[in-house]
Amino acid sequence: RFNTLAGVRGFGPHLMMSMRSPLTAFQYPGGCSGVRTGLAQEMRTYVCAQCHVEYYFQGENKLLTFPWENGLRIDDIEAYYDSYGFKDWTHAETAAPMIKIQHPEFEMWSSGLHARSGVACADCHMPYMRDGSVKVSDHWLRSPLVNLIKHYSLRLVLFLDGSMPLNYVQFLDYCVDRVLLRRVGGG
């Protein structure tokens, strides 16, 4: 399957890169070494970064170009453009050179808390779900708030129905303390 609206190629449970250019662009300095290691969690973000990046079309051949030679921070990108004298247009009143930054979500993500914590874009916007016994990425792109609202709505309904305590974590800890359950992992 290929979702042209989202630019995401999905075969079963997998998200895949559909463009070749970002793979070579990720070799620039600035923390993009994950492509070389091919870590699945990092690739989940690079799929999104195929489109959600700052880019421009260079020269007469309109070569897709990422301004990352100096790094991925916004200041690095501005320095890149300044060094080449690049501009998208000239301001009509001030004659100042102007740049239209496309949508630098990947660059902003890469310097933020989510990247440092190993959280991929897809973790919140396309979380894993179960299709029978198979774990797949949810391909309904949406705000992470939708998932939170669904989660807490379900918890409230189950609580009001008497099927589940409101503080589920406290309940599970209570069960572990009384050896009704065994804790596995770090939770």
N, C-alpha and C positions, 0 to 999 in steps of 0.2 A: 504494500500500500504506500502511496505517497500523498501526503497532505500538502497541496501546493499553497494553500492559504497560510499555513504555519511554517512551511519550509522544512517540515520534519518528515523523514523517511522512516517508516516503521515496518519491520518484518516480524510479526508475532510480538514477542515481549521486548524486542530490541529497538533502540533509537539509533539511527545511523547518520553519518555525515553524507550530505548530498552534493557538496561543492568541494572541489579540490583546493582552491586558492587559500582558504583559511589554514589548511594544514601546513602549508609552507610558511605562511605569515606567523604562525605560532612559534616558529623557531627564533624569532627576534628575542633580544633580552627583555626581561620584564616579568618573569615568572610564568612563562607558558611552557615549561618543560614537560607537562603532563602528557602532551601528545606523543612525545617520544617514548614514554613509558607505557602508554596505552591503558592507563588505569580506567576501569569502567566508570567510576564515579566522576572523574574529570571529563571523560567523553560525554557524559550526560549534560555537562555545561557547554562543551564545545559544539554540540549539536545546535544549541540555542544561539551560540556565538557566530554561527554562519551568517546570520542576518542582523542580530542585535549587537552591532559593532559600529565604530566610526570607520568610514572608508571614503575613498573618492576614486574617480576614474582618471588615470594618468595618461597624458599624451593623446595623440591623434588616434591611436589604436584603442583608447579607452580601457586600458589595463586596470582591472580591479586591484586597488592598492590600499593597504592598511598602514596608517602612519605610526608604526610602533618601533621604529629604529632606536628611539631613545627610551622606550619603555611604554607602559600602559597607563600611567597616570595622566590626567588631563593636562597638567603642566608639560609633561613630556610630549604629548601630541601637539600642543601649541608650539613648543620649541621646534618640533619637526617641521611644521608648516612654515614657521618663521624662517628656518634655515633654507628652505626652498623658495621662499617668497610666494607661496601658494595662496590664492584667494579664490573664493567662489564668485564674488562680485565686488563692486566698489559702491560704497554708500553714496547715494545721490546728493545729499546735502553736505556731508563732511569730507567726502572723497576718501574715507578710511577703507582699507581693504577688509573685507568681511569673509568669514568662514561660516558655512552652514554645517554645524555638527549634526550628523545624521541621527543616530540614536545609540549613544555609547554605553548601553547597559552592561555589556561584557567588561568594558574597561572599569566602570564603576564597581561592578561586582568583584573584579579581581583585586581591588585594593581595599576591600571591605571585610567586615566580620564574617560574612558567610563563606567567602573563599578561604580565609584563615582557619575556619572551623571545619572545612571539608564539606560544606553544604552546597549541593549543585542546584541550579535553577529548577530542574525537574523535580527535586525533592519536594518543593512546595507547589509549583505550578502544574506538575504532572506526576503526582505521587504514585508510588506502587500500589497496586490493588490486586486482588485475587480473581482469576477467571478459572473457577474450578480449583484444581490443585496447582495451577501455574501462576507465578507472580509476574505481572506485566505492568508497564507504565501506563497510567491513565492518559489517554490521548485527548481528553477534553480539556484544552488549555483554559485556565481560569485563574481568578484571584485565589490565593491561599485562604482568604477569609471564608470562601464558600465551604471549603473542607472543614474549617474550624466551626462554622455555624452548623453544618450537618453533624459533626461530632458531638458538640454540646447539646444540640437539640435532641439527638438520640439518647444521650445520657439523661437528659431531663425527662423524656418520655418514659424511659425504663425506670427511673426513680419514682415518678408519679404513679406508675403501674405497680410499684412494689417489687419489681424484678431485680433491682440493683440499688445498692446504697449510693447516696449522692457523692460521698468522698470515696471513690473506688480504690484509690491508692492506699488510703488508711485501712480499708477493708482487707485488701490483699496483704498488707503488712501484718494485720491482726491474724490472718490465716497462716502466714509463715511462722509467726511467733508461737502458734499452737500446733505446729507441725502438720497442719492440714494441707499445706502447699510447700513446695521447695523452691527457693529463689534460684534462678538460673541467669547468669549474666550480671550486668552491673546495675540493674534497676532497683 
